């Protein structure tokens, strides 16, 4: 039997606004539209976060 997997279309990354942790050794970041606070605190190390942008696949 032959099973053919449909070729998935490649997902184009878009520039997305994010929050990044200000601590150098912390790698935490979150999408801006998914944060609940106006200026969030890092959930991992409790440091402040700053706005940045990143190329990410869009969320449906």
OpenMM code with the backbone's topology and positions (N, CA, C; nanometers):
from openmm import Vec3, app, unit

residues = "UNK UNK UNK UNK UNK UNK UNK UNK UNK UNK UNK UNK UNK UNK UNK UNK UNK UNK UNK UNK UNK UNK UNK UNK UNK UNK UNK UNK UNK UNK UNK UNK UNK UNK UNK UNK UNK UNK UNK UNK UNK UNK UNK UNK UNK UNK UNK UNK UNK UNK UNK UNK UNK UNK UNK UNK UNK UNK UNK UNK".split()
positions = [
    Vec3(0.0832, -0.1173, 0.0000),
    Vec3(0.0000, 0.0000, 0.0000),
    Vec3(0.0882, 0.1243, 0.0000),
    Vec3(0.0362, 0.2276, -0.0586),
    Vec3(0.1098, 0.3528, -0.0686),
    Vec3(0.0327, 0.4623, 0.0037),
    Vec3(0.0985, 0.5256, 0.0978),
    Vec3(0.0365, 0.6364, 0.1696),
    Vec3(0.1117, 0.7639, 0.1341),
    Vec3(0.0384, 0.8598, 0.0869),
    Vec3(0.1003, 0.9861, 0.0485),
    Vec3(0.0680, 1.0924, 0.1527),
    Vec3(0.1723, 1.1517, 0.2066),
    Vec3(0.1517, 1.2639, 0.2975),
    Vec3(0.1448, 1.3906, 0.2164),
    Vec3(0.0423, 1.4676, 0.2391),
    Vec3(0.0307, 1.5941, 0.1673),
    Vec3(0.1448, 1.6854, 0.2103),
    Vec3(0.1997, 1.7531, 0.1137),
    Vec3(0.3057, 1.8484, 0.1438),
    Vec3(0.2444, 1.9696, 0.2135),
    Vec3(0.2947, 2.0002, 0.3319),
    Vec3(0.2462, 2.1170, 0.4042),
    Vec3(0.3118, 2.2414, 0.3472),
    Vec3(0.2328, 2.3464, 0.3371),
    Vec3(0.2870, 2.4720, 0.2884),
    Vec3(0.3790, 2.5305, 0.3953),
    Vec3(0.4914, 2.5843, 0.3547),
    Vec3(0.5807, 2.6443, 0.4550),
    Vec3(0.5149, 2.7659, 0.5198),
    Vec3(0.5342, 2.7794, 0.6489),
    Vec3(0.4751, 2.8903, 0.7235),
    Vec3(0.5732, 3.0069, 0.7215),
    Vec3(0.5257, 3.1216, 0.6760),
    Vec3(0.6088, 3.2416, 0.6708),
    Vec3(0.6149, 3.3047, 0.8101),
    Vec3(0.7335, 3.3363, 0.8562),
    Vec3(0.7485, 3.4059, 0.9832),
    Vec3(0.7140, 3.5533, 0.9654),
    Vec3(0.6549, 3.6109, 1.0687),
    Vec3(0.6221, 3.7535, 1.0668),
    Vec3(0.6876, 3.8206, 1.1877),
    Vec3(0.7177, 3.9481, 1.1737),
    Vec3(0.7776, 4.0209, 1.2855),
    Vec3(0.6715, 4.0407, 1.3930),
    Vec3(0.7007, 3.9941, 1.5133),
    Vec3(0.6049, 3.9920, 1.6224),
    Vec3(0.6605, 4.0696, 1.7411),
    Vec3(0.5770, 4.1495, 1.8051),
    Vec3(0.6182, 4.2218, 1.9257),
    Vec3(0.6232, 4.1246, 2.0422),
    Vec3(0.7330, 4.1298, 2.1166),
    Vec3(0.7498, 4.0397, 2.2305),
    Vec3(0.8016, 4.1177, 2.3507),
    Vec3(0.7953, 4.0537, 2.4670),
    Vec3(0.8601, 4.1019, 2.5878),
    Vec3(0.9777, 4.0092, 2.6139),
    Vec3(1.0956, 4.0653, 2.6413),
    Vec3(1.2127, 3.9839, 2.6745),
    Vec3(1.2629, 4.0225, 2.8128),
    Vec3(1.3203, 3.9269, 2.8795),
    Vec3(1.3739, 3.9486, 3.0134),
    Vec3(1.5008, 4.0332, 3.0049),
    Vec3(1.5195, 4.1212, 3.1025),
    Vec3(1.6370, 4.2082, 3.1026),
    Vec3(1.7600, 4.1413, 3.1626),
    Vec3(1.7421, 4.0318, 3.2312),
    Vec3(1.8553, 3.9610, 3.2914),
    Vec3(1.9318, 3.8868, 3.1824),
    Vec3(2.0636, 3.8987, 3.1826),
    Vec3(2.1458, 3.8407, 3.0763),
    Vec3(2.1412, 3.6885, 3.0704),
    Vec3(2.1361, 3.6228, 3.1845),
    Vec3(2.1394, 3.4764, 3.1835),
    Vec3(2.0006, 3.4119, 3.1756),
    Vec3(1.8964, 3.4925, 3.1634),
    Vec3(1.7599, 3.4398, 3.1495),
    Vec3(1.7184, 3.4466, 3.0022),
    Vec3(1.6584, 3.3399, 2.9518),
    Vec3(1.6204, 3.3347, 2.8103),
    Vec3(1.4700, 3.3512, 2.7889),
    Vec3(1.3999, 3.3923, 2.8927),
    Vec3(1.2539, 3.4011, 2.8862),
    Vec3(1.2075, 3.5147, 2.7946),
    Vec3(1.1026, 3.4883, 2.7183),
    Vec3(1.0359, 3.5895, 2.6369),
    Vec3(0.8912, 3.5465, 2.6201),
    Vec3(0.8029, 3.6409, 2.5878),
    Vec3(0.6621, 3.6085, 2.5627),
    Vec3(0.6063, 3.7053, 2.4592),
    Vec3(0.5081, 3.6582, 2.3856),
    Vec3(0.4425, 3.7445, 2.2872),
    Vec3(0.3678, 3.8554, 2.3601),
    Vec3(0.3749, 3.9750, 2.3026),
    Vec3(0.3110, 4.0901, 2.3668),
    Vec3(0.1597, 4.0723, 2.3749),
    Vec3(0.0984, 4.0168, 2.2709),
    Vec3(-0.0479, 4.0034, 2.2709),
    Vec3(-0.0970, 3.8902, 2.3613),
    Vec3(-0.0064, 3.8113, 2.4195),
    Vec3(-0.0469, 3.7051, 2.5111),
    Vec3(-0.0133, 3.7371, 2.6566),
    Vec3(0.0369, 3.8563, 2.6832),
    Vec3(0.0667, 3.8944, 2.8213),
    Vec3(-0.0533, 3.9698, 2.8785),
    Vec3(-0.0767, 3.9530, 3.0075),
    Vec3(-0.1926, 4.0134, 3.0718),
    Vec3(-0.1611, 4.1484, 3.1353),
    Vec3(-0.0345, 4.1745, 3.1658),
    Vec3(0.0050, 4.2998, 3.2301),
    Vec3(0.0560, 4.3987, 3.1266),
    Vec3(0.0455, 4.5272, 3.1607),
    Vec3(0.0982, 4.6285, 3.0688),
    Vec3(0.2498, 4.6221, 3.0623),
    Vec3(0.3133, 4.6028, 3.1767),
    Vec3(0.4583, 4.5807, 3.1827),
    Vec3(0.4785, 4.4545, 3.2663),
    Vec3(0.4947, 4.3403, 3.2005),
    Vec3(0.5036, 4.2146, 3.2747),
    Vec3(0.6374, 4.1964, 3.3462),
    Vec3(0.6360, 4.1058, 3.4418),
    Vec3(0.7556, 4.0641, 3.5141),
    Vec3(0.7897, 3.9242, 3.4653),
    Vec3(0.9169, 3.8957, 3.4539),
    Vec3(0.9601, 3.7651, 3.4045),
    Vec3(0.9065, 3.6538, 3.4951),
    Vec3(0.8378, 3.5549, 3.4392),
    Vec3(0.7829, 3.4467, 3.5209),
    Vec3(0.8898, 3.3505, 3.5726),
    Vec3(1.0091, 3.3551, 3.5170),
    Vec3(1.1153, 3.2633, 3.5591),
    Vec3(1.2020, 3.3246, 3.6686),
    Vec3(1.2503, 3.4479, 3.6462),
    Vec3(1.3453, 3.5067, 3.7415),
    Vec3(1.2923, 3.6319, 3.8114),
    Vec3(1.1724, 3.6755, 3.7802),
    Vec3(1.1065, 3.7927, 3.8406),
    Vec3(1.1760, 3.9252, 3.8105),
    Vec3(1.2534, 3.9312, 3.7042),
    Vec3(1.3159, 4.0569, 3.6614),
    Vec3(1.2181, 4.1338, 3.5736),
    Vec3(1.2524, 4.2573, 3.5454),
    Vec3(1.1667, 4.3360, 3.4571),
    Vec3(1.1847, 4.2894, 3.3128),
    Vec3(1.0891, 4.3249, 3.2285),
    Vec3(1.0939, 4.2862, 3.0880),
    Vec3(1.0827, 4.4112, 3.0013),
    Vec3(1.1415, 4.4040, 2.8820),
    Vec3(1.1373, 4.5158, 2.7878),
    Vec3(1.0805, 4.4679, 2.6551),
    Vec3(1.0238, 4.5628, 2.5799),
    Vec3(0.9675, 4.5287, 2.4489),
    Vec3(1.0786, 4.5051, 2.3487),
    Vec3(1.0532, 4.4116, 2.2590),
    Vec3(1.1466, 4.3790, 2.1520),
    Vec3(1.0635, 4.3202, 2.0387),
    Vec3(1.1279, 4.2732, 1.9345),
    Vec3(1.0555, 4.2059, 1.8268),
    Vec3(1.1339, 4.0832, 1.7839),
    Vec3(1.0617, 3.9865, 1.7283),
    Vec3(1.1211, 3.8593, 1.6894),
    Vec3(1.0442, 3.8053, 1.5699),
    Vec3(1.1123, 3.7360, 1.4813),
    Vec3(1.0469, 3.6718, 1.3675),
    Vec3(0.9908, 3.5376, 1.4146),
    Vec3(0.8575, 3.5267, 1.4156),
    Vec3(0.7895, 3.4072, 1.4652),
    Vec3(0.6788, 3.3666, 1.3697),
    Vec3(0.6423, 3.2376, 1.3706),
    Vec3(0.5270, 3.1973, 1.2907),
    Vec3(0.3992, 3.2560, 1.3516),
    Vec3(0.3036, 3.2950, 1.2693),
    Vec3(0.1801, 3.3535, 1.3229),
    Vec3(0.0963, 3.2495, 1.3964),
    Vec3(0.0187, 3.2979, 1.4921),
    Vec3(-0.0741, 3.2116, 1.5655),
    Vec3(-0.2107, 3.2264, 1.5010),
    Vec3(-0.2757, 3.1151, 1.4774),
    Vec3(-0.4078, 3.1195, 1.4134),
    Vec3(-0.5137, 3.1636, 1.5107),
] * unit.nanometer
topology = app.Topology()
chain = topology.addChain("A")
for resn in residues:
    res = topology.addResidue(resn, chain)
    for name in ("N", "CA", "C"):
        topology.addAtom(name, app.Element.getBySymbol(name[0]), res)
